[in-house]
C-alpha cells in the first residue's frame, strides 16, 4: 500500500508534467496559428496592391516585368502569368493545374476573390501557403498573380529555445519533485507518528502519547488523540479497579454455597444426600477461590497466563455437572433443560474452566428465557471439534448488539441494574477461556425468537 506522501508527490509531479506539456502544445498551436494567419494576411495585402497595376485587357509583358522586379526585393515568391499552366515553368515544384484551379476556384477568381491554399510540398519538406489573385476583364480571366511562401516550423524558428525549454522543464521537474517529496515527508511526519501511536494503543498500550509540534489540522488531531488516550486510560483503570474488587462471576458459586447451606440448615436435604451436598459446597468454594484468582489476572491482562489443569475429559460428564449446578435456577422458572449428549466425545481441557464456560452460557439462557419454556443442550462432533450447542427460546439479542456481547462490560440492556443483569463479564470470560483451549465461540440470535450459542473445542488426538 502506497503512503499518502508518495501519492501526493506523484500527483504533484503529474500535475507539473501535465502543465508543462499543455503549455508547450498550446504555445506551439497558438504560435503556428498566429504565424500562418499573419503570413496569409500579408500575402493577400501584397497581392491586392499588385493587382492595382493591372488596368484591363491582356496581361502585358511590362506588368509581368514590374511584378518580377517587386518580387526580387520581397521575401515572398511572386509570379504573374497569363495562363495558370505556365506556373510549372516558374515555380521550383510541380503544380497540378486541375487541383490548383478547379471549377470552384475559377468561380472565386472570376468573382474577384483570392484563393488561399495550404499544403505540404515535398520540395521544401514543409507546408507552403499560397495565394492566387485574378487579373479579370469583362468577366474573363486574363491571368493570375501567384504568391507562395514556405511556412517555417516552430521547431525551426525557435530550435535552440525549444531545446532549452525541454531541458529546463526536465530539470525543473526533477528539482521540484525532490523538494516536494521532502516537503511532504516533513509535513506528514506528525501523521506517521500519530499512526504509530494508534497501533500501539490498539495493541493495548494506553500510556502512549504523541508530541504536538505543529499548530495545524494534524496538530489538532494529535491533541485530540492525546485527550482520547487519557479518557481511555482512565476508563480502563476504573474497569481494572472494578474487576479487582468485585465480579459477577463470584455470584454463581456463592449462590450455590448459600443455597445448599440453607437447605442443609433447614433440613430440606435428607441425611442420605447431606454428605454429597457438603462435598458440592467444598467443590464450589474451591472453584470460587480459583475464579477469584483468574479474575484478578483478567484485570491485569494476564488471563492468558492463568494456571490451567488440562486433562482428558468426558465431554458429556462435564456438561452434566454444569447442568446439575444450574438446575435449581431452571426449576424456579419452570424451565425444562432437554439434553442430547454424545457420550463418546473426549477432549483435553481444564475441567473447572470448561464447566465455568457451560454454566455461564446456560445461566444466560435461563435468565433470558420465559417461564415454562425449554432449553436444548446438545453435544456432537463436527470435523475435528467437539461442539456444545445451547439453544434457548427467549428474548434474543438485537443485531446491533450481537458483535459486542463478548466485550468486557458490554451489556445489551443498558437500563438493567448490576444486581439484575451482572457486570457484562460473563461472555468475555467465556471467550477468553475458549481461546485458551484453542476453541471457537459462535453466537446466533433473533429478537423474540431465541439465541443459539455454539462452543467448539478440539477433540483429543489419538496417537
C-alpha positions as CSV (number, residue, x, y, z in Angstrom):
1,X,0.0,0.0,0.0
2,X,1.4,3.4,-1.0
3,X,2.0,6.0,1.6
4,X,0.0,9.2,1.3
5,X,3.2,11.2,0.9
6,X,4.1,9.1,-2.1
7,X,0.7,9.6,-3.6
8,X,0.8,13.4,-3.1
9,X,4.3,13.6,-4.5
10,X,3.3,11.6,-7.6
11,X,0.1,13.7,-8.0
12,X,2.2,16.9,-7.8
13,X,4.8,15.6,-10.4
14,X,2.0,14.5,-12.7
15,X,0.3,17.9,-12.4
16,X,3.5,19.7,-13.1
17,X,4.3,17.5,-16.1
18,X,0.8,17.9,-17.5
19,X,1.0,21.7,-17.1
20,X,4.4,21.9,-18.9
21,X,3.1,19.6,-21.7
22,X,-0.1,21.5,-22.1
23,X,1.7,24.9,-22.2
24,X,4.1,23.6,-24.8
25,X,1.3,22.2,-27.0
26,X,-0.8,25.3,-26.6
27,X,2.2,27.6,-27.3
28,X,3.0,25.6,-30.4
29,X,-0.6,25.7,-31.6
30,X,-1.0,29.4,-30.9
31,X,2.3,30.4,-32.5
32,X,1.6,28.5,-35.7
33,X,-1.9,29.8,-35.9
34,X,-0.8,33.4,-35.5
35,X,2.2,32.9,-37.8
36,X,0.1,31.4,-40.5
37,X,-2.7,33.9,-40.3
38,X,-0.2,36.8,-40.3
39,X,1.6,35.4,-43.3
40,X,-1.7,34.9,-45.2
41,X,-2.9,38.4,-44.4
42,X,0.5,39.8,-45.6
43,X,0.3,37.9,-48.9
44,X,-3.2,38.9,-49.6
45,X,-2.4,42.5,-48.9
46,X,0.7,42.4,-51.1
47,X,-1.3,40.8,-53.9
48,X,-4.1,43.3,-53.8
49,X,-1.6,46.1,-54.1
50,X,0.0,44.5,-57.1
51,X,-3.5,44.0,-58.6
52,X,-3.9,47.7,-58.8
53,X,-1.1,47.8,-61.5
54,X,-3.4,45.9,-63.9
55,X,-5.6,48.2,-66.0
56,X,-7.6,45.7,-68.0
57,X,-7.1,43.8,-71.3
58,X,-4.4,41.3,-71.8
59,X,-1.7,41.0,-69.2
60,X,1.2,42.9,-70.6
61,X,4.9,41.9,-70.5
62,X,5.5,45.2,-68.8
63,X,3.2,44.3,-65.9
64,X,4.9,40.9,-65.6
65,X,8.3,42.6,-65.6
66,X,7.2,45.1,-62.9
67,X,5.9,42.3,-60.7
68,X,9.1,40.3,-61.1
69,X,11.2,43.4,-60.1
70,X,9.0,43.8,-57.0
71,X,9.4,40.1,-56.1
72,X,13.2,40.5,-56.3
73,X,13.0,42.7,-53.2
74,X,10.2,40.8,-51.4
75,X,10.5,37.9,-49.0
76,X,7.5,36.3,-50.8
77,X,7.7,34.3,-54.0
78,X,5.5,36.2,-56.6
79,X,4.7,35.3,-60.2
80,X,2.4,36.8,-62.7
81,X,1.3,34.7,-65.7
82,X,-1.3,34.9,-68.4
83,X,-2.1,31.1,-68.3
84,X,-2.0,29.2,-65.0
85,X,-0.4,26.3,-66.8
86,X,2.7,28.5,-67.2
87,X,3.4,28.3,-63.4
88,X,5.0,24.9,-63.8
89,X,7.9,26.7,-65.6
90,X,8.2,29.4,-62.9
91,X,8.0,27.6,-59.5
92,X,10.6,25.0,-58.4
93,X,8.0,22.3,-57.8
94,X,5.3,20.5,-59.8
95,X,1.8,22.1,-59.8
96,X,-1.3,20.1,-60.6
97,X,-3.3,22.7,-62.6
98,X,-6.6,20.9,-62.1
99,X,-6.1,20.8,-58.3
100,X,-4.8,24.3,-58.2
101,X,-7.7,26.0,-60.1
102,X,-10.7,23.8,-60.3
103,X,-14.3,24.9,-61.1
104,X,-14.9,26.2,-57.6
105,X,-11.6,28.2,-57.5
106,X,-12.3,29.5,-61.0
107,X,-15.7,30.9,-59.9
108,X,-14.0,32.6,-56.9
109,X,-11.3,34.2,-59.2
110,X,-13.9,35.4,-61.7
111,X,-15.7,37.0,-58.8
112,X,-12.6,38.9,-57.9
113,X,-11.8,36.9,-54.8
114,X,-8.5,35.5,-53.7
115,X,-7.9,31.7,-53.3
116,X,-5.8,30.6,-50.4
117,X,-4.3,27.1,-50.1
118,X,-2.0,25.4,-47.5
119,X,-0.4,22.1,-48.2
120,X,2.7,20.0,-47.8
121,X,5.4,20.4,-50.5
122,X,8.0,17.7,-50.8
123,X,10.4,20.0,-52.5
124,X,10.7,22.2,-49.3
125,X,9.9,19.3,-46.9
126,X,7.4,21.5,-45.2
127,X,4.0,23.1,-45.7
128,X,3.6,26.1,-48.0
129,X,0.9,28.7,-48.1
130,X,-0.2,30.1,-51.5
131,X,-2.5,32.9,-52.5
132,X,-3.9,33.2,-56.1
133,X,-5.4,36.6,-57.2
134,X,-7.1,37.1,-60.6
135,X,-6.5,39.6,-63.4
136,X,-10.0,39.8,-64.8
137,X,-11.5,41.9,-67.6
138,X,-15.2,41.8,-68.5
139,X,-15.8,38.5,-66.7
140,X,-12.8,36.9,-68.4
141,X,-9.7,35.5,-66.6
142,X,-6.9,37.2,-68.4
143,X,-4.1,36.0,-65.9
144,X,-3.3,35.2,-62.3
145,X,-1.0,36.5,-59.6
146,X,0.5,33.6,-57.8
147,X,2.2,34.2,-54.4
148,X,3.6,31.4,-52.2
149,X,5.7,31.2,-49.1
150,X,7.2,28.1,-47.3
151,X,5.9,28.0,-43.7
152,X,8.7,27.6,-41.2
153,X,8.1,25.0,-38.4
154,X,8.1,26.4,-34.9
155,X,10.9,24.0,-34.1
156,X,12.9,25.7,-36.9
157,X,12.0,29.2,-35.9
158,X,13.0,28.6,-32.3
159,X,15.1,25.5,-32.3
160,X,17.5,26.5,-29.6
161,X,14.7,27.9,-27.4
162,X,12.7,24.7,-27.7
163,X,15.7,22.5,-26.7
164,X,16.4,24.9,-23.8
165,X,12.7,24.8,-22.8
166,X,12.6,21.0,-22.8
167,X,15.9,20.7,-20.9
168,X,14.7,23.3,-18.3
169,X,11.4,21.6,-17.9
170,X,13.0,18.2,-17.2
171,X,15.4,19.8,-14.7
172,X,12.6,21.7,-13.1
173,X,10.6,18.6,-12.7
174,X,13.4,16.7,-11.1
175,X,14.2,19.6,-8.7
176,X,10.6,20.3,-7.9
177,X,9.8,16.6,-7.4
178,X,12.7,16.3,-4.9
179,X,11.7,19.3,-2.9
180,X,8.0,18.4,-3.0
181,X,8.8,14.9,-1.7
182,X,10.9,16.2,1.1
183,X,8.3,18.8,2.0
184,X,5.6,16.2,2.0
185,X,7.7,13.9,4.3
186,X,8.2,16.7,6.7
187,X,4.5,17.8,6.7
188,X,3.3,14.2,7.1
189,X,5.8,13.1,9.7
190,X,3.4,14.0,12.6
191,X,0.7,11.9,10.9
192,X,3.1,8.9,10.7
193,X,3.9,9.4,14.4
194,X,0.2,9.5,15.1
195,X,-0.4,6.4,13.1
196,X,2.3,4.5,15.0
197,X,0.7,5.7,18.3
198,X,-2.7,4.4,17.2
199,X,-1.2,1.0,16.5
200,X,0.3,0.9,20.0
201,X,-3.0,1.8,21.6
202,X,-4.8,-0.8,19.5
203,X,-2.3,-3.3,20.9
204,X,-3.3,-2.2,24.5
205,X,-0.6,0.3,25.4
206,X,-2.8,3.1,26.8
207,X,0.2,5.0,28.1
208,X,1.3,6.1,24.6
209,X,1.1,9.8,23.7
210,X,2.2,11.9,20.7
211,X,4.2,15.1,20.8
212,X,2.2,18.0,19.4
213,X,4.8,20.0,17.5
214,X,2.6,21.8,14.9
215,X,-0.4,24.0,15.2
216,X,-2.3,22.9,12.1
217,X,-5.0,20.3,11.5
218,X,-2.6,17.4,12.2
219,X,-1.5,19.1,15.4
220,X,-5.2,19.4,16.4
221,X,-5.7,15.8,15.6
222,X,-2.7,14.8,17.7
223,X,-4.1,16.8,20.6
224,X,-7.5,15.1,20.2
225,X,-5.7,11.7,20.2
226,X,-3.9,12.5,23.5
227,X,-7.2,13.6,25.0
228,X,-8.8,10.3,23.8
229,X,-5.9,8.3,25.2
230,X,-6.3,10.0,28.6
231,X,-10.0,9.1,28.6
232,X,-9.4,5.5,27.6
233,X,-6.7,5.1,30.1
234,X,-8.9,6.4,32.9
235,X,-11.8,4.2,31.9
236,X,-9.5,1.2,31.7
237,X,-8.2,1.9,35.2
238,X,-11.8,2.1,36.5
239,X,-12.6,-1.2,34.9
240,X,-9.5,-2.8,36.4
241,X,-10.4,-1.5,39.8
242,X,-13.8,-2.9,39.5
243,X,-12.5,-6.3,38.3
244,X,-10.1,-6.3,41.2
245,X,-12.8,-5.8,43.9
246,X,-16.0,-7.4,42.6
247,X,-17.0,-9.8,39.9
248,X,-20.4,-11.0,39.0
249,X,-18.8,-14.4,38.3
250,X,-18.4,-14.8,42.1
251,X,-22.2,-14.6,42.5
252,X,-22.7,-18.0,40.8
253,X,-20.6,-20.2,43.3
254,X,-21.7,-18.0,46.2
255,X,-25.4,-18.6,45.4
256,X,-24.8,-22.4,45.2
257,X,-22.9,-22.4,48.5
258,X,-25.6,-20.3,50.2
259,X,-28.5,-22.3,48.7
260,X,-27.2,-25.7,49.7
261,X,-26.1,-24.4,53.1
262,X,-29.6,-23.1,53.8
263,X,-31.1,-26.4,52.5
264,X,-28.9,-28.4,55.0
265,X,-29.7,-26.0,57.9
266,X,-33.4,-26.1,57.3
267,X,-33.4,-29.9,56.9
268,X,-34.6,-29.8,53.3
269,X,-31.9,-32.3,52.3
270,X,-32.2,-35.6,54.0
271,X,-29.3,-37.4,55.7
272,X,-28.5,-39.6,52.8
273,X,-27.7,-36.7,50.5
274,X,-26.2,-34.4,53.1
275,X,-22.6,-35.6,52.6
276,X,-22.9,-35.1,48.8
277,X,-24.2,-31.6,49.4
278,X,-21.3,-30.8,51.7
279,X,-18.8,-32.0,49.1
280,X,-20.5,-29.9,46.5
281,X,-20.2,-26.8,48.8
282,X,-16.5,-27.6,49.2
283,X,-16.1,-28.0,45.5
284,X,-17.8,-24.7,44.7
285,X,-15.7,-22.9,47.4
286,X,-12.6,-24.2,45.7
287,X,-13.9,-23.1,42.3
288,X,-14.8,-19.7,43.8
289,X,-11.2,-19.3,45.0
290,X,-9.7,-20.2,41.6
291,X,-12.2,-18.0,39.9
292,X,-11.2,-15.0,42.0
293,X,-7.6,-15.5,41.0
294,X,-8.5,-15.7,37.4
295,X,-10.5,-12.5,37.5
296,X,-7.6,-10.8,39.2
297,X,-5.4,-11.9,36.3
298,X,-8.0,-10.7,33.8
299,X,-7.9,-7.3,35.4
300,X,-4.1,-7.2,34.9
301,X,-4.5,-8.5,31.3
302,X,-2.7,-11.7,32.4
303,X,-5.5,-14.1,31.9
304,X,-3.7,-15.8,29.1
305,X,-1.0,-16.9,31.7
306,X,-3.6,-18.1,34.2
307,X,-2.8,-21.5,35.7
308,X,-4.7,-24.3,34.0
309,X,-5.1,-28.0,34.7
310,X,-5.5,-29.8,31.3
311,X,-6.6,-33.4,31.3
312,X,-8.6,-35.9,29.4
313,X,-12.3,-35.2,29.9
314,X,-15.5,-36.9,29.1
315,X,-17.3,-34.1,27.4
316,X,-20.8,-35.3,28.3
317,X,-20.0,-35.7,32.0
318,X,-18.6,-32.1,32.3
319,X,-21.7,-30.8,30.6
320,X,-24.0,-32.8,33.0
321,X,-22.1,-31.4,36.1
322,X,-22.8,-27.9,34.8
323,X,-26.4,-28.7,34.2
324,X,-26.8,-30.0,37.8
325,X,-25.4,-26.7,39.1
326,X,-27.9,-24.6,37.1
327,X,-30.9,-26.9,37.5
328,X,-32.1,-25.1,40.6
329,X,-32.3,-21.8,38.8
330,X,-34.1,-23.5,35.9
331,X,-36.6,-25.1,38.3
332,X,-37.5,-21.6,39.8
333,X,-38.7,-20.6,36.3
334,X,-40.1,-24.0,35.4
335,X,-37.7,-24.3,32.5
336,X,-37.0,-27.7,31.2
337,X,-33.4,-28.5,30.2
338,X,-33.5,-31.0,27.3
339,X,-30.3,-33.0,26.9
340,X,-29.0,-34.8,23.9
341,X,-25.3,-35.6,24.6
342,X,-22.8,-37.7,22.7
343,X,-21.2,-40.0,25.4
344,X,-18.2,-40.9,23.3
345,X,-16.6,-37.4,23.0
346,X,-13.3,-36.9,24.7
347,X,-11.5,-33.6,24.9
348,X,-8.3,-32.2,26.5
349,X,-9.0,-29.2,28.8
350,X,-9.3,-27.7,32.2
351,X,-12.5,-29.3,33.7
352,X,-13.3,-26.3,36.0
353,X,-12.8,-23.8,33.3
354,X,-14.9,-25.7,30.8
355,X,-17.6,-26.1,33.5
356,X,-17.4,-22.3,34.0
357,X,-18.0,-21.8,30.3
358,X,-21.0,-24.1,30.2
359,X,-22.5,-22.6,33.4
360,X,-22.2,-19.0,32.1
361,X,-23.9,-19.8,28.9
362,X,-26.7,-21.9,30.4
363,X,-27.3,-19.2,33.1
364,X,-27.7,-16.6,30.4
365,X,-30.1,-18.9,28.6
366,X,-32.1,-19.4,31.8
367,X,-32.1,-15.7,32.6
368,X,-33.4,-14.5,29.3
369,X,-35.9,-17.3,28.7
370,X,-39.5,-17.0,29.6
371,X,-41.1,-19.1,32.4
372,X,-42.4,-22.6,31.4
373,X,-40.1,-22.7,28.3
374,X,-37.3,-25.1,27.5
375,X,-33.5,-25.1,26.7
376,X,-31.8,-27.6,24.5
377,X,-28.3,-28.7,25.3
378,X,-26.7,-30.9,22.6
379,X,-23.2,-32.2,22.0
380,X,-21.8,-33.5,18.7
381,X,-18.7,-33.9,16.6
382,X,-18.1,-31.6,13.7
383,X,-14.9,-32.3,11.9
384,X,-12.1,-32.2,14.5
385,X,-14.1,-30.4,17.1
386,X,-16.4,-31.3,19.9
387,X,-19.4,-28.9,19.8
388,X,-21.7,-28.0,22.6
389,X,-24.9,-26.2,21.3
390,X,-27.2,-24.4,23.8
391,X,-30.4,-23.2,22.4
392,X,-33.0,-21.0,24.2
393,X,-36.3,-19.6,23.0
394,X,-36.1,-16.3,24.9
395,X,-35.9,-12.6,24.1
396,X,-32.9,-12.9,21.8
397,X,-30.2,-10.3,21.1
398,X,-30.6,-7.3,18.7
399,X,-28.4,-7.5,15.6
400,X,-26.5,-4.3,16.5
401,X,-25.5,-5.7,19.9
402,X,-24.6,-9.2,18.7
403,X,-21.0,-8.3,17.6
404,X,-20.3,-6.7,21.0
405,X,-21.7,-9.2,23.6
406,X,-18.2,-10.7,24.3
407,X,-16.7,-7.3,25.0
408,X,-15.9,-6.6,28.7
409,X,-18.5,-4.6,30.5
410,X,-20.8,-4.6,27.5
411,X,-24.4,-5.0,28.4
412,X,-27.3,-5.4,25.9
413,X,-29.8,-3.9,28.2
414,X,-28.2,-0.7,29.4
415,X,-31.0,0.1,31.8
416,X,-30.6,-3.2,33.8
417,X,-29.0,-3.0,37.2
418,X,-25.9,-4.8,38.1
419,X,-27.7,-7.0,40.6
420,X,-30.2,-8.0,37.9
421,X,-28.0,-8.3,34.8
422,X,-24.5,-8.6,36.0
423,X,-21.4,-6.6,35.1
424,X,-21.1,-7.8,31.5
425,X,-18.1,-10.0,32.1
426,X,-19.6,-13.5,31.6
427,X,-19.3,-13.9,27.9
428,X,-15.9,-12.0,27.9
429,X,-14.5,-14.6,30.3
430,X,-16.1,-17.4,28.2
431,X,-14.5,-16.2,25.1
432,X,-11.1,-16.0,26.7
433,X,-11.3,-19.5,28.2
434,X,-12.4,-20.8,24.8
435,X,-9.4,-19.1,23.1
436,X,-7.1,-20.6,25.8
437,X,-8.4,-24.0,24.8
438,X,-7.9,-23.2,21.1
439,X,-11.6,-23.4,20.6
440,X,-14.3,-21.3,18.9
441,X,-17.4,-19.4,20.1
442,X,-20.3,-18.7,17.8
443,X,-23.5,-16.8,18.8
444,X,-26.6,-16.5,16.6
445,X,-29.7,-14.8,17.7
446,X,-33.1,-13.5,16.6
447,X,-35.0,-11.0,18.6
448,X,-38.1,-12.5,20.3
449,X,-37.2,-16.0,18.9
450,X,-34.1,-17.0,20.9
451,X,-30.4,-17.5,20.9
452,X,-28.1,-20.3,19.8
453,X,-24.6,-20.5,21.4
454,X,-22.1,-23.0,20.0
455,X,-18.8,-23.7,21.8
456,X,-16.2,-25.8,19.9
457,X,-13.2,-27.5,21.5
458,X,-10.6,-29.6,19.7
459,X,-11.1,-33.3,20.0
460,X,-8.4,-35.4,21.7
461,X,-6.0,-36.6,19.1
462,X,-5.3,-40.3,19.1
463,X,-1.6,-41.3,18.9
